Amino acid sequence: MRRTRLLQLASVATVTCLAAVFSAAPAGAGGGGGGGNADGRLMIAHLGPETGDLSGIIESLRVPVQIAIDEINAAGGVLDGEVTLVTGDDGTDPEVASQTIDRLLTSDQADAIIGPASSATALGILDKVRNKALMCSGSNTAEQLTKDGPKKTGGLYFRTAPPDKLQGPALAEAVLSDGHSNVAIMTRNDSYGVGFGKAIAKALRQGGAQVAANVAYRADGDNFDADVEEALENDPDAIIVIGFLDDGAKVIQTLIEEGRSPADFPIYTADGMQDSDFGETVDPQNPAVVAGMGGTAPAAAPAGVESPFHDVFAATGVDPIFSAYYYDCTILTALAAVKAESDDPKDMAKAFTENLKGENDCNTFATCKDLLLDGETIHWRGASSNFDKFGKNQPNQGVYDRWVYDPDGSVNTGDASQQIAIG
């Protein structure tokens, strides 16, 4: 019920103000295929965690996609027609996502997939979309996807979220700046957690700190006593936990049982364990038990980035976790179709990055579309980034918020002056 209400709210917000806000917003200063379901009508699918470990942030990922679709259609759509949005569950699980992909690509005939949420899920379905659909995720961060994403999809994989090789140093910088020098690390034993943990460990050592332990735990385990004991064996002065909401909560519960609660022992984490309901997951009777715990996350509104999206999204009341990155994925996908004059995934893939390197700055779909139709080149200035440094398929720069859980269990994000830029 809540999801439906928020999606409706997003649509109402955009339909009533898009003409005034998006179409009229200043663009800023500055200057074939044969694959998939190409039929001259752009069909975009959002593959998100309706169930599974990341289901708590589904609205943060899906509402911005709907906002983007509304903006696109308010500007006349793509290829002389409205863009259609279909949705499906990734289950935070490759098997669930694989079944959903089958439906999205066949009966729904999607040309592009926005998602999935987790890196491990993405890695498990890359072969499914090979040569069949453009894929853009606003929350995949595992380093493994830098190579495997394009390779296993035939060059159709993109992401707007910066890879963990950038957030690792950002999180390490936050820990080091707080004065810690003997830091333990605990991560999910998957492509996301292990890769992230390595990046953190490397940055900590480069910053002069010791890594007391680097423990990879089974996310589907029932007991984390041995993992926590190993992490605490060398008496660290802080610990970093890289997990998702459910498994991360179990690790925190175990740390508290061992006398290491966030109230008296520094516990750091990242975006995978950032959610306003996380405290209730750890302790339904006392959500405040997570107060003081915090870390880094890709910035919801990076300093220096100006986009009408932020005001429109704020009206929904949804937590802005990766939201701007999903909005950018959706807009960039539609602009790729405009530039390519095609909904063929291979044609769109060729145009995707070109729209981040053109001569004319623009930050609304309507303005960018008009420039492309006039034969001009564009540089999309998005909601998650100005995209000044973008490689073949992903950002080469990341900006990260510092955040902490307040006594009521809510997420308190620091202001722009506390953001950490890497790259």
N, C-alpha and C positions, 0 to 999 in steps of 0.2 A: 504493500500500500504506500509506504513512504517513497519507494523508488518511483512509482507512477506519479505521485504528487510532484516530486522534484523535477521529473522530466517534463511534466506539464508546465511547471513554473518556468523552466528554462525556455520552453517554446513560447510561452506567453511573453516573457521578457524580451526575447529576440524579435518576435513578430511585431510587437508594438513599437520597438525602438530601432530596429535595424535600419529602416530608411533614413531616420534622423541621425543615428549614431555611426553606423558602419559606412554607409554610402557617402556621408558628408565629412567623415573624419579626414584630417589631413594625411597625406601619404608620406610625409616626412621629406627631409631635404635629400638631395642626391640625384644623383643622376636617374619501315614498318614491320609490324609485328607478326600477327597471325596466331596469337596464343590466347588462352583463357576464354572468356565469354564475350568477347568484343562484339557489340551489336549496335554501336552508336548511342547507347544509353548508359550513363555511368551509374553503377550500382556499388555502393560502399557498405561493407559489413563491419560492425564493431564486435570483436571477439574479446569478451571481458569476463572477470571472475564473479559470475553470479553465485557460484558456490566455491567451496574450498578455502584455503588459508587466507586468501586476499579478498574474500567476499565483502569484508568490511569497508573496502574503498571502491566498490563498483560504481557508486554514483559519482565519485571524483573523476573517474575515467570515462564514464558514458555520457554524463551531462555535457561536458565540453564538446564531444563529438556531435551531439544534437544541436548545440549552439552553432557550431560551424556549418552544419547542414542547413540550418535555418538561414544563416547569413548568405550562404551560396545561392540558395533558391530565391531569397529576396532580391538578389542581383541578377536574376534571370536564369540561374542554373548553369549547366555545362552542356555543350554540344546541342544547343537549342532545345534543351529539355531539363526538367527538374531532376535533381540527384535523389535517388532513393536510398534510404538507410534501413538495413536489416541488422538484427542483433543475434548473438549466440553466446553460450556459456563456455569459457575455457576451463572452468573447474579448478584452476590453479594446478592443472594436471595434464600432461601430454596426451594421455589416453582419452580423457573427456574432450579435450580440444580437438583431437584428431577426428572424433566422431562428428563434432560440430562443424569442422572444416568441410567434411564430406557433404553435409547438407548445404552449407553456404556456397560452395562452388558448383553444386549440381542443381538442386531445385531452386535455390535463390539466385544462382548465376551471378555471384559477386565478382566484380572486376578488381576490387582492392579490399584488403583486410587491415583494419586499424586494431592493433593489438598483436599478440595477447599481452597479459600483464607481466608475467614472470619470465625471466630469461630461460629457466629450465623448460618451461612450457614451449617457448618459442623454438628452442633447440630440438624439441621432440616433434615439431610439425613442419620444419623447413622443407623437407622433401615433398610434403603434401602440396605445397603451393608452388613448387618448382614449375616455371613456365606457364603458370595458370592464373596467378593473381599477384599484383603488387602488394607488398606487406610493409606496413609502417607502424612501429610501436613507440609510444611515448614514455615507456617505463622499463624497457629491456636495458640492462646496464652491464651484463656479464661481458668480460673481455673476449671470451670465446666467440661471441657473435661478430666481432670485428672481421674475422676471416670466414667463419662458417656461414654467417648470414647471407652475404652475396654469393658465396661459392655453391651452397646447397640449394639456392632458389633460382639459379640462373641469372643472378644480378638483379633480382626483384626485391631484395630486403633493404629497408632503410630504418633509421631510428632518429628521433629528435632528442632523446635523453642521452646525456653524455655517459661514456663508458666508465666502469669502476676504476680503471687505471687513473682516472682523474679524481674521483671521489675518495679513493684510498688516501692520497696525499692531503686532501682537504680535511678528512676526519682526523688523520694523524696530526695535522696542524692544530686542530681544535684541542686535542688531548695534550699535546706538547705545550701549547700556550697556557694551559691550566697548571703547568708545573709538574706533570707526571713523567717519571723516568724508568719505571719498571712495569710494563703494561702487558696484561694477558689478553688473548684474543680467542673468542669462541665463534665458530661459524657453522652454518648448515653445510653438510657434506654434499654439496652439489656445485654445478658450474658457477652459480651466483656467489655462494658463500665462500668457496675455496679460493676463487680468483680474487674476490674482494679482500679476503684475509691476507693473501700474498701481497697485494698492493699496499695494504695498511702496514704490514710488517716491514716491508722495504722502506716505506717513508718514515716509520718510527726510528728505524736504525739509522737512516740518513740524518735524522734530526737529533741523534745522540742518545736515544733511549734504548733500553734493553727490552726484548720481547720475552716476557716470563714464560709464556706458553702460547702455542697456536693450535687449538683443539678443534677438529672438525667432528660435529656430532650428527647422529642420524635424526633427521627432522621428524621421522615417523615413529621415533622411539617413545616408550612409555616412562622410562626412568633416566634421568640425566645426572644422577648422583656421581657416577664415576667420571663423567666429562667435567663436571664442575670441580670435583676434587683435583683432577689433573690440572685444570686451569689455575687453581689457587695454590698449588703445591709450592711454588717458589715465591710466595708472599707478595703478589703484585700490589702496586699502589693504585691501580685502576684496572678496569676490564672493559673490553669492547665486545659486544654481542651482535653478530650479524645474522638475523633470522627473519622470519615472517611472524605474523601476529600470533598464531596458535603455538607454534613450537617455541617462538621467542618468549611467550608468556610462561611456558613451562620451565625454561631455563631461568628466568627471573624468579619464579617461585622457588626453585631449587637454591639459587643464590641467597634468597631471603632466609630459607631454612638453615643455610650454612652461616648465618649471621652477617651476610653482606647485602643489606638492603640499600636502596638508593638514598635513603636518608643519611646514612653514615659511611657509605662506600661509593666512590665515583664509578658509575656505570654509564657507558656510552653506547650508542647504537646508530642506526641510519634509517632511511625512509621505509624499509620493509617492516619496521616495528613502530611506525609513526601513525597513530590513529587515536581520535578522541575517546574511543571506547576501550583502548588497550588496558587501562587501569582496571576496568571491570572484568576483563578477561583474566588478568593476573589474580585479582581478589574481588569478587562480586560484592563482598561486604565492606570492602575498604579500598575503593579505587585510588585513593590518595597515596597508596603504598608506592606508586611509581614516581611520586613527586621528586624532582631533582634529577631524574634520569633524562638524558637528552643526547643530542648529537648533530648530525648534518643531514641534509636532504637537498636534492636539486631545487634551486630557488623557485618559489612559486611566482615571484615577480622580480626578476633580476634587476639590479640597479642599472639605469640607463636605457631600459627597454620601455617603450611607450606603445601601448596597444589598447584599443577600445574594449577588447575582450575582458580585461580585468574588472571593469565596472559592471559589465553585463553578467559575468560569472558571480561576482560578489552578491548580486541580488538573489541568487539561488540559495544562499546559505550553506552550500556544500563545502566540505573541507577541500582546499585547493591542492591536494596531493597529486602531482604529475598532471594536473588539469590543463595547464597552459601547453604542455608538451603534446597532449592528445589533440587539442585544438589545432596546433600547428601541423601535426601529421595529417589531419583531415583537410585543412585548407591547402596544404602543399600537394596533396594527392589530386584534388580538384583542379588546381592550377596546372599541374602536369598534364592533365587531360586537355585543358584549354590550349596549352602550348603545342601539344602533340596533335591536336585536332583529332583525337582518337581516345577510345576507352580501352584500347588494347594494352595490357599490362606492360609488354615490352616497350612499346612506344612511350608510355607514361614514365617508365623507369629511365629512359634516355633523357627525358625532359625534366625530371624531378630536381636534380641538383643544379641544372642550368638556371632554374628560377631563384637560386640563391647566390648567383654570381653576375647578374645583369647590371645594366647601367642605371635603371630607374628604381629608386626606393619606393616601396608602398607597403602599407600595413593593414589594408582591408581587402577582402576578396574582390569587391566591386572595382576598386581602383586598379588593382593588379590585372584583373580580367580585361578591363578596357585598354590598358597599355598593351597587353599581349595581342588583343584583336586588332590593334593599330599597327602591329608589326614591331613593337618595341621589345626590348629585353628588360627583365625586372630583377630586383633583389628583394625578396620577401623579408620584411622586418617583422618578425613574429612576436608572439606573446611570451614565449619561453626564452627567446634569444634574438639578438640582432643578426645572428648567423654570419658574423664576420669571418669565422674560422670553421669551415665545414669541409670535410674530406669527400671521398666518393660516395659514402653512404651514411655518415654519422658526424656529430660535432667533434671538433678537435679542441674544444674549450668547454669548461663547465663552471657554473657559478652556483654556490651552495649556501643555503640558509643555515644558521645555527638555531637550534630550537631546544626546548626543554619542557617537560611535563610540569604543570602547575599543581598546587595542592588539591584542586578539584579534579585532577586527572586530564584536564584539557591541554591542548598543545599551544605553547606560547612561542611564537617565532620571533626571533630578533629582528631589528630593523636593518635596512640596507647597509648601514655602516658596519655591521657585523658579518656581512656576507664574505665568503672566501672564494676568490677566483683562481682557477687553475688552468693553465694552458695558454 
